[in-house]
Amino acid sequence: MEKITVVIPNYNGRDLLAKNLPYVIKNCSNCKIIIVDDASTDDSVQLIHKKFKKVKVIRLKKNLGFSGAANKGVGNAQTDLVLLLNSDVRPRKDFIKPLIKYFQYKDTFSVGIEDQSHEGGKIIPRGRGGAEFKRGFIYHYPATIERGESLWASGGSALFSRGKFLELGGFDSLYKPFYWEDIDLGFRSWRSGYKVYFEPLSKVDHFHEEGAIQKSKTTAFVTSVSYKNQFLFFWKNIDDYSLIFFHFAWLPYHIIRALISMDISFFLGLVWAIASIPKLIMTADKNNFIISAKEVLRKFKKQNNHANAK
């Protein structure tokens, strides 16, 4: 049995798979690879069957979004460790080895990889993050690129404990179609007493501008999704009464500011989030958290962002 299963959600990523899958196969030679095709309308599946015959394909009849596709792949894996990669990610040589050591510790949930993000002709290192409560909302931010603890590990380039991933229910489809689901999962893992790390010796190239989101969605739509999920993250995860009070106390400020700036995406995101409340209630977390939301936020606010890894 392979020690690691690579899971790659795919939606109309035929060209990305053709370019990047050979690097996955080469640089993770002992891994089993699963492509979860999220009801693509291109010939992604045909390409895989023709050129990558050893790669397993799970073909979804209905588009589930990133969360659903990733969860389906992890659920079908047969190994203790699962590596999640986006189709626009190209792993570098020897990227697996630095990650394995973290899983000798029973409380390790996931390890994030340094994302060499290709953006606007530049390469920007990413992959480690924190969050803080400010003006009534939770804002996430890119943390210092150095080895250490991270609030979350990116769903597009990280190694996960499959058992713990399934224990926490995986990514929440509440955030469909994308964004915030990995932050939510990392946050819940910390509240459950687990740990998330970032390892800069493990690197991948991430071609964001070639990904499905950038190529198929408008900026206005992506911004609306971000606002929607920022609201839902707070409503789902924050149970501290003082933070809840300040969230609603600051809400008029944000509404007025959006009106002045004609930020239509904010209002679309807010309405979308309100419409999602029934699902939020129905799928409320049943995890027995042992750490408070406020304590996790205190740990990862900007000035306390240099915790050492094991």
C-alpha positions as CSV (number, residue, x, y, z in Angstrom):
1,M,0.0,0.0,0.0
2,E,1.3,3.5,-0.9
3,K,2.1,5.7,2.0
4,I,0.5,8.8,0.4
5,T,-2.5,9.3,-1.8
6,V,-2.5,12.5,-4.0
7,V,-6.0,13.9,-4.5
8,I,-6.5,16.5,-7.2
9,P,-10.0,18.1,-7.7
10,N,-10.5,19.0,-11.3
11,Y,-13.0,21.1,-13.2
12,N,-12.4,21.8,-16.9
13,G,-8.7,21.6,-16.2
14,R,-7.7,19.5,-19.2
15,D,-4.7,21.7,-20.2
16,L,-3.6,22.1,-16.6
17,L,-3.5,18.4,-16.0
18,A,-1.6,17.8,-19.3
19,K,1.1,20.3,-18.1
20,N,1.3,19.6,-14.3
21,L,0.3,16.0,-13.8
22,P,3.6,14.6,-15.2
23,Y,5.4,16.6,-12.4
24,V,3.1,15.0,-9.8
25,I,3.8,11.5,-11.1
26,K,7.6,12.2,-11.3
27,N,8.0,13.9,-8.0
28,C,5.6,11.7,-6.0
29,S,6.6,8.4,-7.6
30,N,5.4,6.1,-4.8
31,C,2.1,7.8,-4.4
32,K,-1.3,6.7,-5.6
33,I,-3.0,9.5,-7.5
34,I,-6.7,10.2,-7.6
35,I,-8.3,12.8,-9.9
36,V,-11.8,13.8,-8.8
37,D,-13.5,15.3,-11.9
38,D,-16.1,17.7,-10.7
39,A,-18.6,17.2,-13.6
40,S,-16.2,18.8,-16.2
41,T,-17.6,19.7,-19.6
42,D,-14.2,19.5,-21.3
43,D,-12.2,16.3,-22.2
44,S,-10.3,16.1,-18.9
45,V,-11.3,12.5,-18.2
46,Q,-10.5,11.4,-21.7
47,L,-7.1,12.9,-21.4
48,I,-6.4,11.0,-18.2
49,H,-7.6,7.7,-19.5
50,K,-5.5,8.1,-22.6
51,K,-2.2,9.5,-21.3
52,F,-2.2,8.7,-17.5
53,K,-3.5,5.2,-17.3
54,K,-2.3,4.5,-13.8
55,V,-4.2,7.5,-12.4
56,K,-7.5,6.8,-10.8
57,V,-10.4,8.9,-11.9
58,I,-13.6,9.6,-9.8
59,R,-16.1,11.2,-12.0
60,L,-18.8,13.2,-10.3
61,K,-22.2,13.5,-12.1
62,K,-23.0,16.8,-10.3
63,N,-20.7,19.7,-9.7
64,L,-20.0,19.8,-5.9
65,G,-17.4,22.6,-5.9
66,F,-13.9,22.3,-4.4
67,S,-15.1,21.1,-0.9
68,G,-17.2,18.3,-2.2
69,A,-14.7,17.1,-4.8
70,A,-11.8,17.1,-2.3
71,N,-13.8,15.3,0.3
72,K,-14.8,12.6,-2.2
73,G,-11.2,12.0,-3.0
74,V,-10.0,11.9,0.6
75,G,-12.9,9.5,1.4
76,N,-11.8,7.2,-1.4
77,A,-8.1,7.2,-0.4
78,Q,-6.7,4.1,1.4
79,T,-3.6,5.7,3.0
80,D,-3.0,7.4,6.3
81,L,-1.7,10.5,4.6
82,V,-3.4,12.5,1.8
83,L,-1.8,15.2,-0.3
84,L,-4.2,17.7,-1.7
85,L,-3.1,19.5,-4.8
86,N,-4.8,21.9,-7.2
87,S,-4.7,21.1,-10.9
88,D,-2.7,24.4,-11.4
89,V,0.0,23.3,-9.0
90,R,3.3,21.8,-10.1
91,P,5.3,20.1,-7.3
92,R,9.1,20.4,-7.2
93,K,11.7,17.7,-6.7
94,D,11.9,16.2,-3.2
95,F,8.9,18.1,-1.9
96,I,7.4,15.2,0.0
97,K,10.3,14.3,2.3
98,P,10.3,17.4,4.5
99,L,6.6,16.9,5.3
100,I,6.6,13.4,6.6
101,K,8.5,14.0,9.8
102,Y,5.6,16.1,11.2
103,F,3.3,13.1,11.3
104,Q,5.4,11.3,13.9
105,Y,3.5,13.5,16.4
106,K,0.0,12.3,17.1
107,D,-1.5,15.8,17.2
108,T,-0.4,16.8,13.7
109,F,-3.4,17.6,11.5
110,S,-1.7,18.9,8.4
111,V,1.4,20.5,7.0
112,G,1.3,23.4,4.5
113,I,3.7,23.6,1.5
114,E,5.5,26.8,0.4
115,D,3.5,28.0,-2.6
116,Q,5.7,29.7,-5.2
117,S,2.7,31.7,-6.6
118,H,3.1,32.9,-10.1
119,E,1.2,36.2,-10.2
120,G,1.6,39.1,-12.7
121,G,5.0,38.0,-13.9
122,K,6.3,37.7,-10.3
123,I,6.8,34.7,-8.0
124,I,5.4,35.4,-4.5
125,P,6.0,32.8,-1.7
126,R,2.8,31.9,0.1
127,G,1.4,29.2,2.3
128,R,1.5,30.2,5.9
129,G,-1.4,32.2,7.4
130,G,-3.0,33.8,10.5
131,A,-6.1,35.7,11.3
132,E,-7.3,38.4,13.6
133,F,-10.5,40.0,14.8
134,K,-10.8,43.5,13.6
135,R,-13.8,45.9,13.1
136,G,-16.2,43.1,13.7
137,F,-14.8,40.5,11.2
138,I,-12.2,37.8,11.0
139,Y,-9.5,38.8,8.6
140,H,-6.9,36.3,7.4
141,Y,-3.5,37.4,6.3
142,P,-0.3,35.9,4.9
143,A,2.1,35.2,7.6
144,T,5.9,35.2,7.6
145,I,7.4,32.6,5.3
146,E,9.3,30.5,7.8
147,R,8.9,27.2,9.4
148,G,6.3,27.2,12.2
149,E,2.7,26.8,13.1
150,S,0.0,28.1,10.8
151,L,-3.7,28.7,11.3
152,W,-4.5,26.6,8.2
153,A,-2.9,24.6,5.4
154,S,-3.9,25.4,1.9
155,G,-6.4,23.0,0.3
156,G,-4.4,23.3,-2.9
157,S,-1.0,22.2,-1.6
158,A,-0.8,20.5,1.8
159,L,-0.4,17.1,3.4
160,F,-3.2,15.9,5.7
161,S,-3.8,13.2,8.2
162,R,-6.7,11.4,6.5
163,G,-8.1,10.0,9.8
164,K,-8.3,13.5,11.4
165,F,-9.6,15.0,8.2
166,L,-12.5,12.6,8.1
167,E,-13.0,12.9,11.9
168,L,-13.7,16.6,11.4
169,G,-15.9,16.1,8.4
170,G,-13.5,17.5,5.9
171,F,-14.1,20.7,4.1
172,D,-17.5,22.3,4.7
173,S,-19.7,22.6,1.6
174,L,-21.2,25.7,3.2
175,Y,-18.4,27.6,1.5
176,K,-19.3,26.3,-2.0
177,P,-18.1,27.1,-4.6
178,F,-14.7,28.0,-3.2
179,Y,-12.6,30.1,-0.6
180,W,-12.4,29.9,3.2
181,E,-13.0,26.2,3.4
182,D,-9.4,25.4,4.2
183,I,-9.3,28.3,6.8
184,D,-12.4,26.9,8.4
185,L,-11.0,23.4,8.5
186,G,-7.7,24.6,10.0
187,F,-9.5,26.7,12.6
188,R,-11.6,23.7,13.6
189,S,-8.5,21.5,13.8
190,W,-6.9,23.9,16.3
191,R,-10.0,24.0,18.4
192,S,-10.0,20.2,18.4
193,G,-6.5,20.2,19.9
194,Y,-4.6,19.4,16.7
195,K,-1.8,21.3,15.1
196,V,-1.1,22.7,11.6
197,Y,2.4,23.4,10.4
198,F,4.1,25.2,7.5
199,E,7.2,23.7,6.0
200,P,9.2,26.0,3.6
201,L,11.6,23.3,2.5
202,S,8.7,21.7,0.6
203,K,7.9,23.8,-2.5
204,V,5.4,23.8,-5.3
205,D,4.8,26.2,-8.2
206,H,1.3,27.5,-8.3
207,F,0.0,29.1,-11.5
208,H,-3.0,31.0,-10.2
209,E,-3.7,32.9,-13.3
210,E,-4.2,29.6,-15.2
211,G,-6.6,28.1,-12.6
212,A,-10.4,27.5,-13.1
213,I,-11.4,30.4,-10.8
214,Q,-9.3,33.0,-12.5
215,K,-10.2,31.9,-16.0
216,S,-14.0,31.2,-15.6
217,K,-15.2,33.6,-12.9
218,T,-15.6,37.4,-12.9
219,T,-13.9,39.5,-10.3
220,A,-17.2,40.7,-9.0
221,F,-18.4,37.1,-8.5
222,V,-15.2,36.0,-6.8
223,T,-15.4,39.1,-4.5
224,S,-19.0,38.3,-3.7
225,V,-18.1,34.7,-2.8
226,S,-15.3,36.0,-0.5
227,Y,-17.7,38.3,1.3
228,K,-20.3,35.6,1.7
229,N,-17.8,33.2,3.1
230,Q,-16.3,35.8,5.5
231,F,-19.7,36.3,7.0
232,L,-20.4,32.5,7.2
233,F,-17.1,31.8,8.7
234,F,-17.8,34.2,11.6
235,W,-21.4,33.0,12.1
236,K,-20.3,29.4,12.1
237,N,-17.1,29.5,14.2
238,I,-17.3,32.4,16.6
239,D,-19.2,31.6,19.8
240,D,-17.6,34.3,22.1
241,Y,-20.4,36.7,23.1
242,S,-18.1,39.7,23.2
243,L,-16.9,39.1,19.6
244,I,-20.5,38.5,18.4
245,F,-21.6,41.8,20.0
246,F,-18.8,43.7,18.2
247,H,-19.5,41.9,14.9
248,F,-23.1,43.3,14.8
249,A,-22.1,46.6,16.3
250,W,-19.6,47.2,13.5
251,L,-22.0,45.9,10.8
252,P,-23.7,49.4,10.1
253,Y,-20.2,50.8,9.6
254,H,-19.5,48.2,6.9
255,I,-22.9,48.7,5.2
256,I,-22.4,52.5,5.1
257,R,-18.9,52.1,3.8
258,A,-20.1,49.7,1.1
259,L,-22.9,52.1,0.1
260,I,-20.5,55.1,-0.2
261,S,-18.0,53.0,-2.3
262,M,-20.8,51.4,-4.3
263,D,-19.4,48.0,-3.4
264,I,-22.2,45.9,-4.9
265,S,-20.3,42.7,-4.2
266,F,-20.5,43.3,-0.4
267,F,-24.3,43.4,-0.6
268,L,-24.5,40.4,-2.9
269,G,-22.2,38.5,-0.5
270,L,-24.3,39.6,2.6
271,V,-27.6,38.5,0.9
272,W,-26.0,35.2,-0.2
273,A,-24.8,34.6,3.3
274,I,-28.2,35.3,4.9
275,A,-29.8,32.9,2.3
276,S,-27.3,30.3,3.5
277,I,-28.3,30.5,7.2
278,P,-30.7,27.5,7.0
279,K,-27.9,25.3,5.7
280,L,-25.6,26.8,8.3
281,I,-28.0,25.7,11.1
282,M,-28.6,22.3,9.6
283,T,-24.9,21.5,9.3
284,A,-23.8,23.1,12.6
285,D,-20.6,21.6,14.0
286,K,-21.0,18.6,16.3
287,N,-17.3,18.5,17.1
288,N,-16.4,18.6,20.8
289,F,-13.9,21.4,20.7
290,I,-11.5,21.7,23.6
291,I,-10.0,25.1,22.7
292,S,-12.1,28.3,22.4
293,A,-12.3,30.3,19.2
294,K,-11.0,33.4,21.0
295,E,-7.9,31.4,22.2
296,V,-7.1,30.3,18.6
297,L,-7.5,33.9,17.3
298,R,-5.2,35.1,20.2
299,K,-2.6,32.6,19.2
300,F,-2.5,33.7,15.5
301,K,-2.9,37.5,15.6
302,K,-0.1,39.2,13.8
303,Q,2.3,40.0,16.6
304,N,2.2,36.4,17.9
305,N,3.1,34.8,14.6
306,H,6.4,33.2,15.1
307,A,5.7,30.0,17.0
308,N,8.3,27.3,16.4
309,A,7.6,24.0,14.8
310,K,8.4,20.7,16.5
